[in-house]
């Protein structure tokens, strides 16, 4: 059975097999923003349970370096948290301490949100 020709305006909804088109990923260097283009942002999020979390985005460097920076920041704030998808979440409101810690290392940060 020959594969069906795909029109430009149609989408394959279901297939019983065969190869799928592979998406080309950009190299890591192409995905990183230029220095200073995106800053470090600190914001406070309130969870549905009423707990708060400090969310930090825009940590510089490759993912491995940003993860190491996140680990050091969690230790400096003496709190738990997670680092996923280039976003650091700290348990509790740690914006002032995180700002001071980042400024001591020469990293400019800015509070976001209300």
N, C-alpha and C positions, 0 to 999 in steps of 0.2 A: 504494500500500500504506500503510495507516494505521499510525502508530507504536503499539507495544504499550503497554498500560497497565501501570504498575509498581505492584505490591503493596507495602505497607509493609514486609513481611518479605523481599522479594526484591531481588536486586541484578543490574544489567545486567552481563553477563560479556563479551559481544562485540557489536559493532555495526558495520554496514557503512557507516555515515555518519550524517549528521544532527548537530544541535546537542547539545552536552553542557552540563550545568548548570555555570554559572560560580560559583565560590566568591567570596564577598564578603570582601575583605581589610579588616582594621581599619586605621585611619589610624596613622601612625608614632607619634603622641602617645599613642595608646591602648595601644600595645605596650610603651612604655618604663615600667620600674618606677619607683615613687616613690623620691625620693632617700633613700638610707640603707636601703632595703628589701633590696637585694642588694649585697653588698660585693665588692671585688676579691679574687679567690681565686688563689693561686699554688700549683701542685702540680707534682710531678716525675713524668714518665712514662718508663718504660723501653720502648724499641722492641724488636721481635723480633730485630733485629740486635745488640742489646746497647747501642746508643747511648741517651743520655738526652735529654729535651727538657723545658724548663720551659713549662708551660701556664698561661696567665693568662686568666681569665674575669671578666666583670663590669666591663669598662672603661666609665666613665660617658660620657654624651652620645649624640648621634645617631651613626649609623655613620660618617659622614665625619670627625667629631671624634675618635671612637675610633680610626679608622684612622691619623689624624695622630699621635695619642698613641702608638700602637703603633710607628709608624715612628721617632719620637723615642726610644722605649724601646729599640728594636733598635740604634740608633746609640749610645746611652749604654752599652749592654752590649757593644758592639763584636762583634756576632754576627749571623748570618743568622736568618731565620725567616719565618713567614707569618702573615697575619691574614685568617681566613676565618670566616664565620658568627659574628661577634662573639667569636672566640676567637683569642688571640695565642699562637703557638708559637715559642719561642726554641730554637735549637740549643744544647744543653748545659745544665748546671746553673747558672742565673743568679738563683736565688731571693734570695740576700742583696743583690746589687747592685740587683735590680729593686725589692725592698722599700725600700731606701734612696732610690732615685730617685723612687719614688712618694711616699714620706713627705716628701721635700724639696719636692714640689709640693702638699702638703696632702691627698693621697689616702690614705685608710686602706686597708690590705691585710691579708690574713690567709692564713697557710699552710694548705693543705688536704691531706688524705691522711695517710699514715704517715710 
